[in-house]
Amino acid sequence: MADIIELIERGEVKRYFRARNKYCFEGAISHITQHASGTEPLFLEDADYLYMLHLIKEVLCKFKCNVLSFVLMSNHLHLLLKFLGSNMSDIMKKLLQRYAVYFNKKYQRKGHVFCGAYRSALCFDDSYLLASSLYIHVNPAKAELANNPVDYRWSSCALFLDDAEKETFVDYKFILEILDNDICRAKMKYRNLLKGFNVGRISNVFEKPDALDAMARMLREKNKEWRIERNLPDDYDIEKRIEQLRKKGRLTNPQEIKARMFLIEQLKSRGFHVSEIAEKLNLTRQAIYKLQSSYTPS
C-alpha cells in the first residue's frame, strides 16, 4: 500500500481501482460500483429505486459525503462520491446493508442481495473524474433502457443538462466546473460530450476495470478546450501549499499574498466554506474577508 500511495502523491497514478483493501482519505473522489448477486435484480419497481435514493441521501448526508453523480440500473448501481473523511467502508456498509434488509424483507427472500464486495476506483485526474461521470450517465443508453441518457429517470444526468438549476443532494456543479466556471456553458459542453460517445464501443467496467482509460485519454486530449481558465492543481499539491502557508503567518510579500489568494480560490472551487478555509490556513474568517476585499489581481 505504501508504494501505491507514493505513486499517487507523485502524480504517477491517475486512477486506482480496488475491489478489496480499498484506500480512502479526506477529499478522496471514488467511482463506486456494485452489482446484484448472480442474475437477480436489485430494483423491481419504482418504490425500490426511490428507497435506494432515500438511503443515499440519508446515509451520505449523515456521514458528510458528497454525491457527484449516480445511476441506478435494474441489477447494478454507480456512485461517484467525494469523501470528507476516511470513512468509505462505514458509508458503503451502512448503505448496502440497509437496502439488503429492505429488499429481502419486501420480497420474502434470504441470502446475499449484492455480489461480493463493492468496487472502488479512486480518481486523481480531472479527465478520469469527468470520464467516470459521463460513463455513469451513458449507462442507460448502453443498456438500451433509454435512447437519450437524460430521459432515464433513475440517474443524475438531467441535473447536468437541464437549463434550470434545482435543489438537490447531488453536487453536480463539482463536475461541471471542470468544463467551465459558467454553469450554463458547462452544461452545453457536457451535453456535447455525451452526444459524442459511441455507447456501443464502451466496455463494461464490471468486466474491464480499465474501460474508462480510452475515455479519459480522449478527454485529456481535449484539455485545452475545457480547462483553459482553471488549470487546477491536484489535492495533494493543495495540501502541501496549505502546510507551507500555515507556517508563514502574516504575509507582506506580494507574491506570497497572490499565492495565498490563489489557494483560497482553489479551496472555494472545491466547495469549502470560508470557516473551513480559515481553519485549514490557520487564519480568522475576518482575515480572509479582508484579504479578498483588499487584493487586486495583477
Steps between C-alpha positions, in 0.01 A plus 500: 500500500784741582637467144169588336451798732843629404416464129170681552669787683753534218212521250602181320168326572188665358246235598523228765258206471439262789241239590670428835750683725353832391673829567313811617594839644347841560413654163527172307272461197399148408291332230321222688320212333293215641307221330214273601576143595503270198235588244252635754370860490568778750193705414163369385269799529510874551477464878831309504684770304347768720600322818861469383502873414362571846779293655769665289384844610455406866815292551734722304375818666546336840858401418574832324572350162416685177323332206644629172299280260314169506292248309282216626458218249273197538785275621785736593585853607771761452586776747759774456575619854724754669594393853548763770665244723673162471168320554420328171453158660260632766290684242472215254438241770211702642353580156516150353398317818192715551388449142563123522283474814224696327520293181505160673212593730286643221548208262507226768844376400817396679866518411728761350345784303833631369775315319800504735693815584420826328768640268669833535712699253659809653539788253810720520463665161228732367470307176430176690254683724313637200519166317350322803205739511439469127525119517246497784256708298531305173433169678123499434556568127764226490247259655235622254276619783481849349583651163629812669680483839310805626169312460599231751322572827737339748818696438640846566544571128214753474666718765802534270294602197181681608501875457347563842704445815336273756524445873654155539731293714719441192797738470484494120678835462822344629531302177364770272756753624771282353366606164424865567450733795180618333246225576286571193800465268617197695164327447522560126850350491390201709206441265735503200734250668209265572388521137852429380531158664436184301335296776546178306877533529508565875595188697333394823702609806386188688674286239786738414601737782718695255202572271520869585860537386414577137232748603740674738772520232256656257392754758859576591568579135213751517656656809584829327137538397342463841762582760658825381371717781548274799813288465444375852772329703411165652401452863845386607657815359241709682570325831872573461425867433275514805779369723745752356263794549392395850860544612542847350247692710462863392605558138654814355660371181266567202580163345414318824173694531416407141581135574276503807215657304540237227485224762187651656333503158597136440349396832183699428469329160511163680203598716674604824327773700689802634505357854653176372758687292589714803559188709711337231720810457516585870330836436188675626200544274545875535856469368376313191224756435750784543748331267233447234371858519846659487664274241516628143615237242803611302 
